[in-house]
């Protein structure tokens, strides 16, 4: 971490507390930086000694995981109403959080990191990181005219939305978006008269589902993380430990008898 973070962000990334609770710790005088009482909004770097209640706080190694989220899992850490959450499929890493979301009934690529700056770059529409989705609809394959309409844009209740590209595919379509609003793809298809029965996210920027089955995850390599930053317009040294194609999750989730390979059978998935 070469940049200097606000102290509350530093504490949140270290897994001490959420940003809001970290602010409370600072206000209560429980945080010191280089021996001095910390103040809200203060910035710190790796060279600084940060302590909470007399114990030093050290940032964990930055990490980015790629998970093949199965259907039926909620993208949240704790939810009393959720039967299963995505964190049940992942290792316990301090500060790990999802980069965007997929709703309970959607599946596919979901990234996780403990790097808040990377999350902002990958999720904020102004950085333009592309997300690719394969959809199947109740009404079947989208006509070219419907795809062109989605590319021109439709009006949703929370504002206009458009696909960067839309290609008809067997039983539905292949769409590329720059945003990731709540249930945006489903709502866009509904706006043109199509009901989504299955939604699979294939790609976020340069990262795809390669080598993963539903319920499995892998740690991205430093080269892949640098590619993510480049896709967001900010090449950067990551300081990440080695990762790559080693897949974790010895019991991939089987969905309605369909294997991971079966999802890729139409040949349209990069």
N, C-alpha and C positions, 0 to 999 in steps of 0.2 A: 504494500500500500504506500505509494509515493505521495498521494494527495493527503491533505490535512482535513480530517472530518470534524464536524461538530461533535462535541462530547457526547450528546445524547444519541447520535447516530453510531458513534464508536461503541458505546455500551450496548446498544441494540444489536449491532453486528456481532459483538462478542457473546451474545446470548445471555447477558445479565438481566435484561428486562426489555419491554417494549419501549419505543421512544418516549411515549407519554409517561410511563412509570419511571424511566430513566431521568426525565426532567424533574419528577418528584424527588428522586434520590439526590439530585444536585441541589434543589431548593432546600432540602432538609440538612444539608451540610455533611452528607455521608460520602461524598466523592472528593478526592484530592488528586491534583495533577502536579507531579514533581514536588510533592510535599506541601503544596499550598492548596487552600480551600478552593474548589472549582466554582466557576460561575456559569450560568446558563448561556449557551451559545458559544462557549469557548471552543477553539479548534485544537485538535491534538493529532500527532503523527506517531510513527513507530518509535521515534527516539524519546518520546515522553513516557513517564512512569505514571500510569493511572491506577488508582486504588479505590475500592469501595469497601467501606467498613474495615480499612486496614489491610485488605487483601488485594494483591496486584491483579489487574485484569489484562489478559493478553488476547489479541485477536487470533481466532483459529485460521488455519490455512484456507484461502479461498477455494471454493469447490463449485463445480457445476455438474448436475446430474441430468440425464435424459431418461425419462420414464415413459413406458408405453402404458398410458392410463387405460384401464379397462372400463367398460360401462358398469354402472352401479356403484361407483366410488365418488365421494364428494371431495371437491378440492378445498379442503379446510383441515386445520389441525385438530380442532375440537368442535363438535357440534352434537348436542344431546339428541337431535332429531335424525342424525345421519347414522345409518346402519354400519357403513364402512367408509373410511377416509383414506386418501392417497398416502398419508404418512404411515399407514400400516404396512405399506410396501417398501418403505425406505429406511435406511439406517438412521440412528439418532445423531444428527449433526447439529451443534448449536447454531442458531440463527438461520437454519435452512428454511426457505419459504418458496412458494411457487412463483414462477415468472408468468403472470397472467393466470387464467383459469380455463377449465373446461367444465361444462355443466355435468350433472350426474349421469345423464343419458348419452353423453358424448364420449368419444374415445380417441386414443392416439397420442401424439407427442406432447409431453408436458415437461418443461424445464424447471429445475429447482436450483437455487444458489443461496449462498450466505452473503453475497455481494449486492448491496442495495443499489449501487451506482449502475451495475450491469442490468439489474431489473428495470430501473427507470429507462435506460436506453432501449431495452427490448420491448417495452410495453407502451411507451408514450408515442402517439401517432406522429408527432413532429419528426421523429427519427426514422420513420418509414420502413421499419423492418417487416419484411413480407412473411405472411403466414399462408400456407397452402392447405386446402381442405378438400376431401372427397366426400360428396353427399349422395345419398340414395333417397328417392322420394316416393311417396305413395302413388303419384301420378306417372312415374317413370322418367325416361330421359328428357332433359330439357331441350327444347328446340333452339336453334341458333338465334332466332328472334328474341327469345326469352333471355338468352345469355347477353345479347347486345343491350337489352333493357337494364340488366343488372350492372353492366359496365357503364352505362350512362348514369345510373344511380336511381335509388328509390328513396321515398321519404318515410322514415320511421318516427315513432312517437318521441324519440329523443334526438331527432335531427336526421339529416340526409346521410345515406350510406351508399357506397358503390364498390363494386369489385374491380380490382386492377385488371383481372382477366377472368373469363368464364369459358369453359370448353365443355360441350356436351359429352357425357360418358354413360356407358350402359347403366340404365336405371336411375340416372341422376346427372351429376356434373362435377367438374373439377374447378374450384374457385381459388383465386389468390386475393387476399385482402391485406391492407396496411394497418387496419385497426383491429381491435379485439373486444368490442363492447359486449355486454352481457347478452348472450344468446343471439348475437348479431346475425350470424349466418342463417339460423333458423328463421329469424324475423324477416330477413331480406327475401328468402324463398317464399315465405308466407305472403309477402307483399305482392308477389307476382303469381300467386295462386297455386303454390306447391307446398306440400306438407313433408317435412324431412322425417324419414323413418330411421335413418342412420347417418351419423356424422363422424368422420374420422379426420383428425388433424395429421397431416403428413409431414409438415416441415415448418420450422421457425428459422428464418434466414437461411444459413447454409447447413443447418443441422436437420437430419431426417431420422426415420425410424430404423435405419439399417441395423440388422442383427438383433432386434428386439422382438419379443412376443408380448402379448398382453400380460401385464403384471411384472415385467422385468425392467430393470434400469441398468444404466452404465454411467461411469464417470467420464466426462469429456476430457480429451487431451488438451494440453496447453495450446496446441496449434488450432484446435477447434474453437477454443474460447477466444483466441485472437481473431479468428474468422468472424465470430459473433460480434466482437467490438468493431471490426472493420465494416460489417454489414450495417451497424448503427452509426457509422461515420466517425468513429474515434478509435483508430488503432492504438493499442496499448500493451505494455508488458504486463503479464498476468501474475507471475510469481507462483503459478499453480504447480502442484505436484503432478507427476506423470499419471495419466489415465488413458482411456481409449476404448478399445473394443471388448474388453473383458466385461461380460454380462453377468449381472447379479439377479438373484431371485430364482432359486432352484425349482420353484413350482409355479411356472407361468399360469396365469388365469385363463381358463378355457371358457369362451363365451358361446353358449348355445351350440356347442359342438363344432365351432369354427376355429381352426388353428390360426396362428399369426400369419402363416404363409397364405392361407385362404383369403385373407383380406387383401392381398396384393395381386390376386389372380387376374384382374382385368388389364394388367400391364400399364396402367396409367399412373402408378405411383413412382415418383423419382427414387 
